[in-house]
Amino acid sequence: MSHHTAMTMAALCAVGGIAGYAKTRSAPSLIAGVGVASLYGGAAYLLKENKDYGAETAALASLVLAGAMGPRAVKSGFRKPVPVALTIASVAAGAYYANKVLEYRNGV
């Protein structure tokens, strides 16, 4: 079931990147959104197929997204909803997948 979170984040990032491009013609938004969505999509596939490194890949994607959106949220004074929402979502997903990695490594 943990692949659902990664699939949701993949969809969120892809739609966000496409929307950012449509609104401002920002190619970096499109490339970053689709790139992070691809990481989450790959993680979802690995998790669904019960293959190795799925949770680690999702945690990495969350770290990348938080690293990109966190400074934007702070710079805007937490007034722009998209960077704030993506930062919160990425931190929550990252915490979830970090917990999954620890559970797996500790045999819980």
N, CA, C and O atoms as CSV, one atom per row, in Angstrom:
chain,resi,resn,atom,element,x,y,z
A,1,MET,N,N,0.805,-1.200,0.000
A,1,MET,CA,C,0.000,0.000,0.000
A,1,MET,C,C,0.849,1.266,0.000
A,1,MET,O,O,0.338,2.341,-0.315
A,2,SER,N,N,2.118,1.168,0.341
A,2,SER,CA,C,2.921,2.379,0.436
A,2,SER,C,C,3.223,2.984,-0.926
A,2,SER,O,O,3.746,4.095,-1.011
A,3,HIS,N,N,2.895,2.258,-1.996
A,3,HIS,CA,C,3.120,2.829,-3.320
A,3,HIS,C,C,2.090,3.906,-3.656
A,3,HIS,O,O,2.324,4.724,-4.546
A,4,HIS,N,N,0.958,3.919,-2.961
A,4,HIS,CA,C,-0.057,4.933,-3.225
A,4,HIS,C,C,0.446,6.347,-2.920
A,4,HIS,O,O,0.138,7.294,-3.643
A,5,THR,N,N,1.210,6.474,-1.857
A,5,THR,CA,C,1.761,7.780,-1.503
A,5,THR,C,C,2.699,8.269,-2.602
A,5,THR,O,O,2.646,9.435,-2.994
A,6,ALA,N,N,3.552,7.384,-3.095
A,6,ALA,CA,C,4.489,7.760,-4.156
A,6,ALA,C,C,3.747,8.100,-5.443
A,6,ALA,O,O,4.132,9.032,-6.150
A,7,MET,N,N,2.690,7.358,-5.753
A,7,MET,CA,C,1.909,7.656,-6.964
A,7,MET,C,C,1.220,9.017,-6.848
A,7,MET,O,O,1.162,9.779,-7.814
A,8,THR,N,N,0.708,9.306,-5.676
A,8,THR,CA,C,0.055,10.602,-5.451
A,8,THR,C,C,1.053,11.740,-5.583
A,8,THR,O,O,0.756,12.758,-6.208
A,9,MET,N,N,2.224,11.579,-5.005
A,9,MET,CA,C,3.252,12.611,-5.106
A,9,MET,C,C,3.727,12.763,-6.551
A,9,MET,O,O,4.012,13.877,-6.991
A,10,ALA,N,N,3.815,11.663,-7.289
A,10,ALA,CA,C,4.211,11.736,-8.697
A,10,ALA,C,C,3.195,12.551,-9.489
A,10,ALA,O,O,3.564,13.406,-10.295
A,11,ALA,N,N,1.923,12.282,-9.257
A,11,ALA,CA,C,0.877,13.030,-9.960
A,11,ALA,C,C,0.902,14.505,-9.572
A,11,ALA,O,O,0.769,15.379,-10.428
A,12,LEU,N,N,1.072,14.776,-8.301
A,12,LEU,CA,C,1.116,16.148,-7.806
A,12,LEU,C,C,2.276,16.920,-8.437
A,12,LEU,O,O,2.103,18.061,-8.866
A,13,CYS,N,N,3.440,16.308,-8.492
A,13,CYS,CA,C,4.614,16.976,-9.067
A,13,CYS,C,C,4.470,17.176,-10.572
A,13,CYS,O,O,4.834,18.229,-11.096
A,14,ALA,N,N,3.943,16.175,-11.266
A,14,ALA,CA,C,3.767,16.304,-12.713
A,14,ALA,C,C,2.767,17.406,-13.046
A,14,ALA,O,O,3.020,18.240,-13.916
A,15,VAL,N,N,1.642,17.408,-12.357
A,15,VAL,CA,C,0.633,18.440,-12.598
A,15,VAL,C,C,1.184,19.812,-12.228
A,15,VAL,O,O,0.934,20.790,-12.934
A,16,GLY,N,N,1.921,19.893,-11.144
A,16,GLY,CA,C,2.512,21.165,-10.731
A,16,GLY,C,C,3.519,21.682,-11.739
A,16,GLY,O,O,3.535,22.877,-12.035
A,17,GLY,N,N,4.354,20.816,-12.269
A,17,GLY,CA,C,5.328,21.227,-13.268
A,17,GLY,C,C,4.675,21.692,-14.551
A,17,GLY,O,O,5.092,22.683,-15.150
A,18,ILE,N,N,3.652,20.974,-14.967
A,18,ILE,CA,C,2.929,21.345,-16.190
A,18,ILE,C,C,2.177,22.651,-15.979
A,18,ILE,O,O,2.158,23.504,-16.867
A,19,ALA,N,N,1.564,22.817,-14.826
A,19,ALA,CA,C,0.836,24.056,-14.522
A,19,ALA,C,C,1.794,25.243,-14.452
A,19,ALA,O,O,1.481,26.330,-14.940
A,20,GLY,N,N,2.958,25.032,-13.846
A,20,GLY,CA,C,3.954,26.097,-13.780
A,20,GLY,C,C,4.425,26.518,-15.159
A,20,GLY,O,O,4.641,27.700,-15.423
A,21,TYR,N,N,4.581,25.539,-16.031
A,21,TYR,CA,C,4.980,25.855,-17.399
A,21,TYR,C,C,3.864,26.573,-18.143
A,21,TYR,O,O,4.116,27.537,-18.866
A,22,ALA,N,N,2.640,26.111,-17.969
A,22,ALA,CA,C,1.506,26.731,-18.669
A,22,ALA,C,C,1.280,28.164,-18.208
A,22,ALA,O,O,0.913,29.024,-19.008
A,23,LYS,N,N,1.496,28.423,-16.928
A,23,LYS,CA,C,1.237,29.747,-16.378
A,23,LYS,C,C,2.326,30.744,-16.744
A,23,LYS,O,O,2.025,31.872,-17.134
A,24,THR,N,N,3.596,30.341,-16.624
A,24,THR,CA,C,4.693,31.298,-16.786
A,24,THR,C,C,5.657,30.939,-17.907
A,24,THR,O,O,6.641,31.647,-18.121
A,25,ARG,N,N,5.396,29.865,-18.618
A,25,ARG,CA,C,6.300,29.384,-19.668
A,25,ARG,C,C,7.693,29.092,-19.108
A,25,ARG,O,O,8.705,29.314,-19.772
A,26,SER,N,N,7.720,28.593,-17.882
A,26,SER,CA,C,8.967,28.292,-17.191
A,26,SER,C,C,9.379,26.848,-17.484
A,26,SER,O,O,8.825,25.901,-16.927
A,27,ALA,N,N,10.364,26.707,-18.371
A,27,ALA,CA,C,10.865,25.369,-18.687
A,27,ALA,C,C,11.472,24.685,-17.464
A,27,ALA,O,O,11.292,23.477,-17.310
A,28,PRO,N,N,12.191,25.406,-16.576
A,28,PRO,CA,C,12.704,24.730,-15.377
A,28,PRO,C,C,11.596,24.127,-14.509
A,28,PRO,O,O,11.788,23.066,-13.915
A,29,SER,N,N,10.451,24.788,-14.432
A,29,SER,CA,C,9.328,24.224,-13.664
A,29,SER,C,C,8.867,22.916,-14.277
A,29,SER,O,O,8.604,21.945,-13.568
A,30,LEU,N,N,8.773,22.895,-15.592
A,30,LEU,CA,C,8.337,21.689,-16.286
A,30,LEU,C,C,9.350,20.565,-16.098
A,30,LEU,O,O,8.981,19.438,-15.768
A,31,ILE,N,N,10.617,20.873,-16.309
A,31,ILE,CA,C,11.665,19.855,-16.205
A,31,ILE,C,C,11.766,19.323,-14.776
A,31,ILE,O,O,11.845,18.113,-14.565
A,32,ALA,N,N,11.762,20.224,-13.798
A,32,ALA,CA,C,11.863,19.801,-12.397
A,32,ALA,C,C,10.634,19.007,-11.969
A,32,ALA,O,O,10.756,17.973,-11.311
A,33,GLY,N,N,9.454,19.487,-12.339
A,33,GLY,CA,C,8.227,18.794,-11.961
A,33,GLY,C,C,8.156,17.397,-12.535
A,33,GLY,O,O,7.830,16.443,-11.830
A,34,VAL,N,N,8.463,17.278,-13.821
A,34,VAL,CA,C,8.419,15.965,-14.453
A,34,VAL,C,C,9.564,15.082,-13.958
A,34,VAL,O,O,9.402,13.868,-13.831
A,35,GLY,N,N,10.716,15.686,-13.678
A,35,GLY,CA,C,11.846,14.909,-13.160
A,35,GLY,C,C,11.568,14.317,-11.789
A,35,GLY,O,O,11.817,13.134,-11.557
A,36,VAL,N,N,11.056,15.128,-10.887
A,36,VAL,CA,C,10.731,14.628,-9.540
A,36,VAL,C,C,9.561,13.645,-9.620
A,36,VAL,O,O,9.520,12.661,-8.882
A,37,ALA,N,N,8.614,13.916,-10.514
A,37,ALA,CA,C,7.503,12.978,-10.711
A,37,ALA,C,C,8.020,11.628,-11.200
A,37,ALA,O,O,7.497,10.583,-10.813
A,38,SER,N,N,9.038,11.649,-12.042
A,38,SER,CA,C,9.633,10.396,-12.525
A,38,SER,C,C,10.295,9.619,-11.386
A,38,SER,O,O,10.198,8.393,-11.320
A,39,LEU,N,N,10.964,10.344,-10.498
A,39,LEU,CA,C,11.557,9.675,-9.330
A,39,LEU,C,C,10.476,9.013,-8.478
A,39,LEU,O,O,10.600,7.853,-8.084
A,40,TYR,N,N,9.428,9.761,-8.207
A,40,TYR,CA,C,8.324,9.189,-7.424
A,40,TYR,C,C,7.650,8.038,-8.170
A,40,TYR,O,O,7.278,7.035,-7.560
A,41,GLY,N,N,7.494,8.180,-9.477
A,41,GLY,CA,C,6.885,7.109,-10.269
A,41,GLY,C,C,7.726,5.845,-10.244
A,41,GLY,O,O,7.199,4.741,-10.110
A,42,GLY,N,N,9.043,6.013,-10.374
A,42,GLY,CA,C,9.933,4.856,-10.276
A,42,GLY,C,C,9.861,4.207,-8.911
A,42,GLY,O,O,9.855,2.982,-8.794
A,43,ALA,N,N,9.807,5.033,-7.877
A,43,ALA,CA,C,9.684,4.507,-6.520
A,43,ALA,C,C,8.364,3.748,-6.351
A,43,ALA,O,O,8.330,2.687,-5.728
A,44,ALA,N,N,7.289,4.290,-6.902
A,44,ALA,CA,C,5.986,3.617,-6.801
A,44,ALA,C,C,6.029,2.251,-7.480
A,44,ALA,O,O,5.486,1.273,-6.966
A,45,TYR,N,N,6.678,2.198,-8.635
A,45,TYR,CA,C,6.801,0.910,-9.332
A,45,TYR,C,C,7.591,-0.081,-8.483
A,45,TYR,O,O,7.176,-1.228,-8.316
A,46,LEU,N,N,8.722,0.359,-7.950
A,46,LEU,CA,C,9.548,-0.532,-7.122
A,46,LEU,C,C,8.786,-1.014,-5.896
A,46,LEU,O,O,8.871,-2.184,-5.522
A,47,LEU,N,N,8.048,-0.112,-5.278
A,47,LEU,CA,C,7.269,-0.492,-4.096
A,47,LEU,C,C,6.147,-1.460,-4.449
A,47,LEU,O,O,5.921,-2.443,-3.744
A,48,LYS,N,N,5.456,-1.182,-5.530
A,48,LYS,CA,C,4.335,-2.034,-5.925
A,48,LYS,C,C,4.796,-3.445,-6.285
A,48,LYS,O,O,4.126,-4.430,-5.974
A,49,GLU,N,N,5.950,-3.525,-6.946
A,49,GLU,CA,C,6.487,-4.819,-7.356
A,49,GLU,C,C,7.321,-5.483,-6.259
A,49,GLU,O,O,7.899,-6.549,-6.466
A,50,ASN,N,N,7.374,-4.839,-5.091
A,50,ASN,CA,C,8.115,-5.346,-3.939
A,50,ASN,C,C,9.589,-5.568,-4.259
A,50,ASN,O,O,10.183,-6.565,-3.848
A,51,LYS,N,N,10.164,-4.634,-4.991
A,51,LYS,CA,C,11.579,-4.693,-5.342
A,51,LYS,C,C,12.383,-3.839,-4.373
A,51,LYS,O,O,11.831,-3.051,-3.606
A,52,ASP,N,N,13.687,-4.013,-4.426
A,52,ASP,CA,C,14.580,-3.292,-3.521
A,52,ASP,C,C,14.630,-1.804,-3.855
A,52,ASP,O,O,14.431,-1.394,-4.999
A,53,TYR,N,N,14.901,-1.012,-2.825
A,53,TYR,CA,C,15.172,0.422,-2.902
A,53,TYR,C,C,13.974,1.293,-3.310
A,53,TYR,O,O,14.172,2.422,-3.759
A,54,GLY,N,N,12.768,0.809,-3.167
A,54,GLY,CA,C,11.592,1.617,-3.469
A,54,GLY,C,C,11.401,2.741,-2.460
A,54,GLY,O,O,11.216,3.898,-2.838
A,55,ALA,N,N,11.446,2.398,-1.181
A,55,ALA,CA,C,11.264,3.414,-0.140
A,55,ALA,C,C,12.427,4.388,-0.130
A,55,ALA,O,O,12.240,5.578,0.122
A,56,GLU,N,N,13.624,3.893,-0.402
A,56,GLU,CA,C,14.786,4.775,-0.454
A,56,GLU,C,C,14.673,5.770,-1.610
A,56,GLU,O,O,15.025,6.940,-1.461
A,57,THR,N,N,14.189,5.312,-2.741
A,57,THR,CA,C,14.008,6.195,-3.896
A,57,THR,C,C,12.953,7.249,-3.609
A,57,THR,O,O,13.123,8.414,-3.969
A,58,ALA,N,N,11.868,6.850,-2.966
A,58,ALA,CA,C,10.819,7.808,-2.609
A,58,ALA,C,C,11.329,8.821,-1.591
A,58,ALA,O,O,10.995,10.003,-1.674
A,59,ALA,N,N,12.135,8.370,-0.630
A,59,ALA,CA,C,12.714,9.296,0.351
A,59,ALA,C,C,13.657,10.280,-0.334
A,59,ALA,O,O,13.686,11.459,0.020
A,60,LEU,N,N,14.424,9.805,-1.311
A,60,LEU,CA,C,15.309,10.688,-2.069
A,60,LEU,C,C,14.513,11.723,-2.856
A,60,LEU,O,O,14.866,12.902,-2.875
A,61,ALA,N,N,13.439,11.281,-3.503
A,61,ALA,CA,C,12.587,12.213,-4.248
A,61,ALA,C,C,12.000,13.269,-3.314
A,61,ALA,O,O,11.901,14.440,-3.681
A,62,SER,N,N,11.615,12.859,-2.121
A,62,SER,CA,C,11.077,13.804,-1.139
A,62,SER,C,C,12.136,14.810,-0.702
A,62,SER,O,O,11.844,15.993,-0.525
A,63,LEU,N,N,13.351,14.338,-0.531
A,63,LEU,CA,C,14.451,15.221,-0.152
A,63,LEU,C,C,14.734,16.246,-1.253
A,63,LEU,O,O,14.956,17.424,-0.972
A,64,VAL,N,N,14.726,15.791,-2.496
A,64,VAL,CA,C,14.949,16.693,-3.632
A,64,VAL,C,C,13.842,17.742,-3.698
A,64,VAL,O,O,14.114,18.930,-3.870
A,65,LEU,N,N,12.600,17.299,-3.561
A,65,LEU,CA,C,11.476,18.233,-3.637
A,65,LEU,C,C,11.495,19.224,-2.473
A,65,LEU,O,O,11.265,20.416,-2.678
A,66,ALA,N,N,11.762,18.754,-1.270
A,66,ALA,CA,C,11.829,19.660,-0.119
A,66,ALA,C,C,12.989,20.630,-0.260
A,66,ALA,O,O,12.877,21.796,0.120
A,67,GLY,N,N,14.102,20.155,-0.806
A,67,GLY,CA,C,15.255,21.014,-1.012
A,67,GLY,C,C,15.014,22.098,-2.044
A,67,GLY,O,O,15.600,23.178,-1.968
A,68,ALA,N,N,14.158,21.813,-3.004
A,68,ALA,CA,C,13.841,22.803,-4.028
A,68,ALA,C,C,12.732,23.752,-3.589
A,68,ALA,O,O,12.802,24.953,-3.853
A,69,MET,N,N,11.725,23.231,-2.931
A,69,MET,CA,C,10.566,24.044,-2.579
A,69,MET,C,C,10.693,24.750,-1.237
A,69,MET,O,O,10.107,25.815,-1.046
A,70,GLY,N,N,11.442,24.181,-0.312
A,70,GLY,CA,C,11.602,24.788,1.009
A,70,GLY,C,C,12.132,26.217,0.949
A,70,GLY,O,O,11.534,27.114,1.543
A,71,PRO,N,N,13.247,26.451,0.242
A,71,PRO,CA,C,13.742,27.826,0.148
A,71,PRO,C,C,12.766,28.789,-0.536
A,71,PRO,O,O,12.706,29.967,-0.186
A,72,ARG,N,N,12.009,28.288,-1.504
A,72,ARG,CA,C,11.013,29.145,-2.161
A,72,ARG,C,C,9.893,29.522,-1.204
A,72,ARG,O,O,9.401,30.651,-1.221
A,73,ALA,N,N,9.493,28.565,-0.368
A,73,ALA,CA,C,8.450,28.845,0.620
A,73,ALA,C,C,8.931,29.881,1.629
A,73,ALA,O,O,8.191,30.798,1.985
A,74,VAL,N,N,10.168,29.735,2.087
A,74,VAL,CA,C,10.726,30.683,3.053
A,74,VAL,C,C,10.889,32.055,2.412
A,74,VAL,O,O,10.559,33.073,3.021
A,75,LYS,N,N,11.395,32.083,1.186
A,75,LYS,CA,C,11.618,33.358,0.487
A,75,LYS,C,C,10.320,34.132,0.292
A,75,LYS,O,O,10.310,35.362,0.348
A,76,SER,N,N,9.224,33.409,0.061
A,76,SER,CA,C,7.935,34.079,-0.140
A,76,SER,C,C,7.293,34.484,1.187
A,76,SER,O,O,6.209,35.066,1.198
A,77,GLY,N,N,7.947,34.184,2.286
A,77,GLY,CA,C,7.365,34.476,3.594
A,77,GLY,C,C,6.181,33.579,3.902
A,77,GLY,O,O,5.292,33.951,4.668
A,78,PHE,N,N,6.172,32.404,3.307
A,78,PHE,CA,C,5.091,31.420,3.454
A,78,PHE,C,C,3.757,31.982,2.974
A,78,PHE,O,O,2.703,31.624,3.500
A,79,ARG,N,N,3.804,32.853,1.984
A,79,ARG,CA,C,2.572,33.452,1.445
A,79,ARG,C,C,2.119,32.798,0.149
A,79,ARG,O,O,0.932,32.836,-0.178
A,80,LYS,N,N,3.049,32.195,-0.599
A,80,LYS,CA,C,2.671,31.534,-1.850
A,80,LYS,C,C,2.248,30.104,-1.532
A,80,LYS,O,O,3.016,29.346,-0.940
A,81,PRO,N,N,1.035,29.733,-1.921
A,81,PRO,CA,C,0.510,28.436,-1.491
A,81,PRO,C,C,1.195,27.230,-2.128
A,81,PRO,O,O,1.312,26.190,-1.480
A,82,VAL,N,N,1.648,27.335,-3.365
A,82,VAL,CA,C,2.219,26.162,-4.034
A,82,VAL,C,C,3.537,25.729,-3.389
A,82,VAL,O,O,3.671,24.556,-3.041
A,83,PRO,N,N,4.516,26.623,-3.214
A,83,PRO,CA,C,5.742,26.160,-2.555
A,83,PRO,C,C,5.510,25.665,-1.125
A,83,PRO,O,O,6.147,24.707,-0.688
A,84,VAL,N,N,4.611,26.311,-0.408
A,84,VAL,CA,C,4.327,25.888,0.971
A,84,VAL,C,C,3.689,24.502,0.972
A,84,VAL,O,O,4.095,23.631,1.742
A,85,ALA,N,N,2.697,24.297,0.117
A,85,ALA,CA,C,2.010,23.000,0.060
A,85,ALA,C,C,2.961,21.890,-0.373
A,85,ALA,O,O,2.946,20.802,0.203
A,86,LEU,N,N,3.787,22.156,-1.381
A,86,LEU,CA,C,4.725,21.129,-1.837
A,86,LEU,C,C,5.799,20.840,-0.789
A,86,LEU,O,O,6.239,19.699,-0.648
A,87,THR,N,N,6.213,21.853,-0.067
A,87,THR,CA,C,7.192,21.630,1.010
A,87,THR,C,C,6.591,20.751,2.099
A,87,THR,O,O,7.225,19.799,2.555
A,88,ILE,N,N,5.386,21.063,2.511
A,88,ILE,CA,C,4.716,20.274,3.553
A,88,ILE,C,C,4.494,18.838,3.078
A,88,ILE,O,O,4.756,17.887,3.815
A,89,ALA,N,N,4.008,18.685,1.840
A,89,ALA,CA,C,3.757,17.346,1.307
A,89,ALA,C,C,5.047,16.544,1.186
A,89,ALA,O,O,5.072,15.351,1.491
A,90,SER,N,N,6.124,17.203,0.737
A,90,SER,CA,C,7.384,16.470,0.569
A,90,SER,C,C,7.987,16.079,1.908
A,90,SER,O,O,8.552,14.993,2.034
A,91,VAL,N,N,7.878,16.939,2.904
A,91,VAL,CA,C,8.396,16.602,4.239
A,91,VAL,C,C,7.581,15.454,4.839
A,91,VAL,O,O,8.138,14.544,5.453
A,92,ALA,N,N,6.266,15.506,4.659
A,92,ALA,CA,C,5.424,14.422,5.185
A,92,ALA,C,C,5.733,13.096,4.486
A,92,ALA,O,O,5.870,12.064,5.143
A,93,ALA,N,N,5.841,13.126,3.157
A,93,ALA,CA,C,6.167,11.904,2.415
A,93,ALA,C,C,7.564,11.415,2.769
A,93,ALA,O,O,7.793,10.212,2.898
A,94,GLY,N,N,8.492,12.344,2.925
A,94,GLY,CA,C,9.849,11.961,3.294
A,94,GLY,C,C,9.910,11.297,4.657
A,94,GLY,O,O,10.620,10.308,4.843
A,95,ALA,N,N,9.171,11.838,5.603
A,95,ALA,CA,C,9.124,11.234,6.937
A,95,ALA,C,C,8.509,9.837,6.878
A,95,ALA,O,O,8.979,8.911,7.539
A,96,TYR,N,N,7.463,9.701,6.087
A,96,TYR,CA,C,6.801,8.397,5.934
A,96,TYR,C,C,7.771,7.365,5.361
A,96,TYR,O,O,7.888,6.255,5.881
A,97,TYR,N,N,8.461,7.737,4.295
A,97,TYR,CA,C,9.360,6.782,3.658
A,97,TYR,C,C,10.636,6.563,4.457
A,97,TYR,O,O,11.199,5.469,4.415
A,98,ALA,N,N,11.104,7.564,5.180
A,98,ALA,CA,C,12.249,7.357,6.066
A,98,ALA,C,C,11.884,6.348,7.152
A,98,ALA,O,O,12.698,5.498,7.515
A,99,ASN,N,N,10.666,6.445,7.667
A,99,ASN,CA,C,10.188,5.484,8.649
A,99,ASN,C,C,10.115,4.080,8.042
A,99,ASN,O,O,10.484,3.102,8.694
A,100,LYS,N,N,9.645,3.978,6.806
A,100,LYS,CA,C,9.574,2.676,6.130
A,100,LYS,C,C,10.964,2.072,5.954
A,100,LYS,O,O,11.151,0.869,6.141
A,101,VAL,N,N,11.932,2.905,5.595
A,101,VAL,CA,C,13.307,2.420,5.435
A,101,VAL,C,C,13.826,1.905,6.770
A,101,VAL,O,O,14.421,0.829,6.828
A,102,LEU,N,N,13.610,2.662,7.845
A,102,LEU,CA,C,14.071,2.236,9.161
A,102,LEU,C,C,13.384,0.952,9.616
A,102,LEU,O,O,14.024,0.075,10.198
A,103,GLU,N,N,12.085,0.840,9.351
A,103,GLU,CA,C,11.361,-0.392,9.702
A,103,GLU,C,C,11.953,-1.581,8.965
A,103,GLU,O,O,12.147,-2.648,9.547
A,104,TYR,N,N,12.237,-1.397,7.699
A,104,TYR,CA,C,12.785,-2.498,6.913
A,104,TYR,C,C,14.177,-2.890,7.407
A,104,TYR,O,O,14.480,-4.074,7.555
A,105,ARG,N,N,15.013,-1.894,7.659
A,105,ARG,CA,C,16.390,-2.166,8.081
A,105,ARG,C,C,16.451,-2.771,9.488
A,105,ARG,O,O,17.355,-3.552,9.786
A,106,ASN,N,N,15.506,-2.417,10.343
A,106,ASN,CA,C,15.488,-2.934,11.708
A,106,ASN,C,C,14.605,-4.179,11.859
A,106,ASN,O,O,14.500,-4.729,12.956
A,107,GLY,N,N,13.984,-4.618,10.793
A,107,GLY,CA,C,13.188,-5.828,10.831
A,107,GLY,C,C,11.873,-5.721,11.551
A,107,GLY,O,O,11.385,-6.704,12.110
A,108,VAL,N,N,11.289,-4.536,11.545
A,108,VAL,CA,C,10.012,-4.338,12.227
A,108,VAL,C,C,8.878,-4.654,11.300
A,108,VAL,O,O,7.715,-4.549,11.689
